[in-house]
Amino acid sequence: MGNRWVGVTIDCVDVERVAGFWSALLDRAPGPSEPGWVYLGQPGDAQPRLVFQPVTEPRRGKVRLHLDIAVDDIEAGVAQVIALGGSDTGERHEHPGGVVVVLADPEGHQFCLVEYR
């Protein structure tokens, strides 16, 4: 068996809150998890699982790795993020192939919503 990508781990102070945000945004239910952690998805899923790891200190500075989430309607996607407790950073990029909006989850982890044209 070769190497394969199985998950992305996100450090967070309030694991339940942040995992709940991502679960609702991606419509992905929690699966088997370690105590105090939350894993979205099941082992062996076609998509890598999102893993929420408890830490004691809040995020500081810009994280150099982020998730890109494709949406059909960028404005509806931004509204959903805000309604779920996320925030808009105000950063938006228009490209010939689509639009990218930089948002943040409830603890400030930045990610991009992308609407491809």
C-alpha positions in Angstrom: 0.0 0.0 0.0 1.4 3.4 -1.0 1.2 6.7 0.8 -2.2 8.4 0.8 -3.6 11.5 2.3 -6.2 10.7 5.0 -6.8 13.9 6.9 -6.2 17.5 7.9 -5.8 18.4 11.6 -6.9 21.8 12.9 -5.7 22.9 16.4 -8.5 24.7 18.3 -9.3 25.8 21.8 -13.0 25.0 21.6 -13.1 21.7 19.7 -16.8 21.3 19.7 -17.6 24.8 18.4 -15.1 24.7 15.6 -15.9 21.2 14.6 -19.6 22.1 14.6 -19.0 25.0 12.3 -17.1 22.8 9.8 -19.6 20.0 10.1 -22.5 22.3 9.2 -20.5 24.1 6.4 -19.4 20.9 4.7 -22.5 18.8 5.7 -20.2 16.2 7.1 -21.0 14.3 10.3 -18.6 13.4 13.0 -17.2 9.9 13.0 -15.2 7.8 15.5 -13.0 10.2 17.5 -10.5 10.1 20.3 -11.7 11.5 23.6 -11.7 15.4 23.5 -11.1 15.4 19.7 -13.6 15.5 16.9 -13.1 13.7 13.5 -15.4 14.6 10.7 -15.9 11.7 8.4 -15.2 7.9 8.6 -12.0 6.0 8.2 -11.7 5.0 4.6 -13.9 7.8 3.2 -13.2 9.0 -0.3 -12.4 12.5 1.1 -9.8 13.0 3.8 -11.2 13.5 7.3 -11.0 16.8 9.1 -9.6 16.3 12.6 -10.0 18.9 15.4 -7.3 18.7 18.0 -7.6 20.4 21.4 -4.9 22.9 22.3 -4.7 25.4 25.2 -3.4 28.5 23.3 -5.4 30.4 20.6 -4.0 30.7 17.0 -1.5 33.5 16.5 -0.5 34.8 13.1 -1.4 33.6 9.6 -1.5 29.9 9.1 0.4 29.0 6.0 -1.9 26.1 5.0 -5.6 26.5 4.4 -8.6 24.7 3.0 -10.3 25.8 -0.3 -14.0 25.1 -0.4 -15.8 25.1 -3.8 -19.3 26.7 -3.8 -21.9 27.2 -6.6 -22.8 30.7 -5.4 -20.1 32.8 -3.7 -22.5 35.2 -2.0 -24.7 32.5 -0.6 -21.6 30.7 0.6 -20.3 33.8 2.4 -23.7 34.3 4.0 -23.7 30.7 5.2 -20.2 31.1 6.8 -21.4 34.3 8.6 -24.6 32.6 9.8 -22.6 29.7 11.2 -20.4 32.0 13.2 -17.5 32.5 10.8 -16.3 35.9 9.5 -15.3 37.6 6.3 -11.7 38.9 6.2 -12.6 41.4 3.5 -10.1 39.8 1.1 -11.6 38.9 -2.3 -9.9 38.0 -5.6 -11.6 38.0 -9.0 -9.9 35.8 -11.6 -10.9 34.9 -15.2 -11.6 31.4 -13.8 -13.7 32.5 -10.9 -13.8 34.3 -7.6 -12.0 33.6 -4.3 -13.1 35.0 -0.9 -11.0 34.6 2.2 -13.1 33.8 5.3 -12.4 32.5 8.8 -14.0 30.0 11.1 -15.1 30.9 14.7 -11.5 30.7 16.0 -10.0 32.7 13.1 -8.6 29.8 11.0 -8.6 31.3 7.5 -9.9 29.4 4.4 -11.1 30.2 0.9 -14.5 29.9 -0.7 -14.1 29.5 -4.4 -16.7 29.8 -7.1 -15.4 28.5 -10.4 -16.7 30.0 -13.7 
